[in-house]
C-alpha cells in the first residue's frame, strides 16, 4: 500500500514538472543579435537581459486577434515574426500573425528605457 501511494505521488510530481516544461514559445530571438530598428533611422542593439525581457513579454502577454490602430516607431524581428511597437501607446502589433497587445504602463516605461538609452 505504501509503495503504491509513493509511486502515485512521484508520478504526480513528475507530471507537474513535465507539463510546465513542454509549453511552446511563439516568439524566439533571431540567430543574429536581437535588435530593434527605428524605421528609417537607426539600429538599436539590446543587451541579452533586455531582449529576454521583451521576448518573455511577447510570449506571456494577452494578445488580441486584430492589429491595433496605433502606429509604430520600432520594428522587432524574431525568428518567425515581424512585430511592430509604438513606444507611446506601449502597443505591440504582430504583423505576421495579425494580432496586437498593449503592455501595462510599468512595462512600457521599462521598454522605453531600453530603446531610448544613450548609445
N, C-alpha and C positions, 0 to 999 in steps of 0.2 A: 504493500500500500504506500509506504513512504517513498519507495523508488519511483512509483508511478506519479506521485504528486510532484516529486522533484523533477522528473522528466517533463511534465506538463509546464512547470514554472520556467524551466530552462528554454523550452520551446517557445513560450510566450515572450520571454525576454529576447530571444534570437529574432523572432518575427518583428518585434518592435524596432529593434536596431536596423534590420534589413529594410523595413518599409520606409524609413527615413533616408536611407542611402540611395534608393532607387529613383528618387524624384528627378525627372529630366529637366534640364535647364534650357529655356528657349534662347537666351542671349549668352553668347560667349565672346570673349575678346578675340580680335583678329590675330593672325600669325605675326604681323609686324607690331611694333609698339602701339598700344591702344591710344589713338589720338583723336582730337576733335578739330574740325576745320571751321573757321568762321567763314561763311560764304563770301567768296570774293576778296578775302582779306589775308588771313594768316592761319598757320597750323599751330595748334596748342598740344604739346606732348604732356600727358598726365603721368604722375607718379603711379606706381603699382597700386598703392593703397587707395588712391583716388579713383582709378579705373575700376578696381574691385568694388568700391562703394557704389559706383554708378551701375555696374553690371548687376550687383545684388538688388539695387532698386528696381531695375528693369525686370528682373526675374521674380521679385516678390510683390510687385505693385498690383494694383487693381486697375486693369485695363478696360476700356470701353470699346465696343466694336464699331467705331467710326472715327474718322480723323477730326481733330479739333480745328476750329476756325483760326486759332492762334497762329500767327506767322512763326518763322523760326529765325534764330540768329546763329545757331550752331548745327552741324551735321555730325552724327556719330556713326561710325562704321563698325559693325560687329562682323562675325564670320559669315552670317547669312542674311543680315538685315541692314537697311539704312534707316536710322532713327534721327529725326529732327527734333531740336529742342529750342524752346523760347524761354530765355532767361528771366524775363519779367513776369510771365504767367506761371513759370515752373511746369510747363506742359511738354511732354514727350509725344511725338507723333511717329509711330512705327509705319513708315511709308510702305514697306514690303508687305506687312500683314494687315494694313489698313485699320489700325486701332490707335487709341490715344490714352494718355494717363497724365493726371496732374498730381504733382507731389505736394506734401504739406509745406508750409512756409519755412520751417526749420531746415528741411532738406533742400529746398530751393536756395536758401542762403548759403548752405554748405557747398552746393554745386557751383554757385556763383563765385565763391571764394576760390575754388579750383580753377575755374575758367578765366577769371579776371585777375589772378595774381600776377605780380610783375615777373617778367622772364628772368 
